[in-house]
Structure formats: C-alpha cells, structure tokens
Amino acid sequence: MKVLKFGAVWCTGCLVMKPRWEKIELEHDWLETIYYDADEHLELIDQYDIKSIPSVILLDKSGNEFDRLVGEFEEAELVSIIEKYKDK
C-alpha cells in the first residue's frame, strides 16, 4: 500500500500527525509513505483535489485511490485503518 501524505510546515494538525505517522512507518515497514508539502506541490494538490490538510490518500498496488483521511487521527485509529487495508 502506498500512502500519500499532504501537509505544510505551518499546519498545526500536520505537526500533530507527523510523529504519529513516523512511529507507524517504523512499525509497519511494508508501508510506502510519501510526504508532500502542500505549498510546494500545487500540481498534486490539484490532481488529487486536496481541499484541506492534513490529508492522506491510500493507494492500492495499482496506484488507485481507495480511501482518503482528512484531519487528525489518533495513532491507534490510523493503525487500525492501515492494517485493515494491508493487502490492498
């Protein structure tokens, strides 16, 4: 599974989510995560129709979006979501 994370350095919610995602990434080495700064990747913001940050897009092995998370989530909730979709 590929995880596209969209945020910005000025975004409080993004700063809250950063250490949660870092911990999850260390514990789930099968995840492929990519972070995009919303201010620097405007073409991707348009391509994925990002309306708010933090936003996370989950892509399957073929690169198709199958879920989207917007806002802050507790670590346990994120783990539950990604483990549910592990084989996508």
Residue, then its C-alpha position, 0 to 999 in steps of 0.5 A: m500500500k502506498v500512502l500519500k501524505f499532504g501537509a505544510v510546515w505551518c499546519t498545526g494538525c500536520l505537526v500533530m500527525k507527523p510523529r504519529w505517522e513516523k512511529i507507524e512507518l517504523e512499525h509497519d515497514w511494508l508501508e510506502t509513505i510519501y510526504y508532500d508539502a502542500d505549498e510546494h506541490l500545487e500540481l498534486i494538490d490539484q490532481y488529487d483535489i486536496k481541499s484541506i490538510p492534513s490529508v492522506i490518500l491510500l493507494d492500492k498496488s495499482g496506484n488507485e485511490f481507495d480511501r482518503l483521511v482528512g484531519e487528525f487521527e489518533e495513532a491507534e485509529l490510523v493503525s487500525i485503518i492501515e492494517k485493515y487495508k494491508d493487502k490492498 
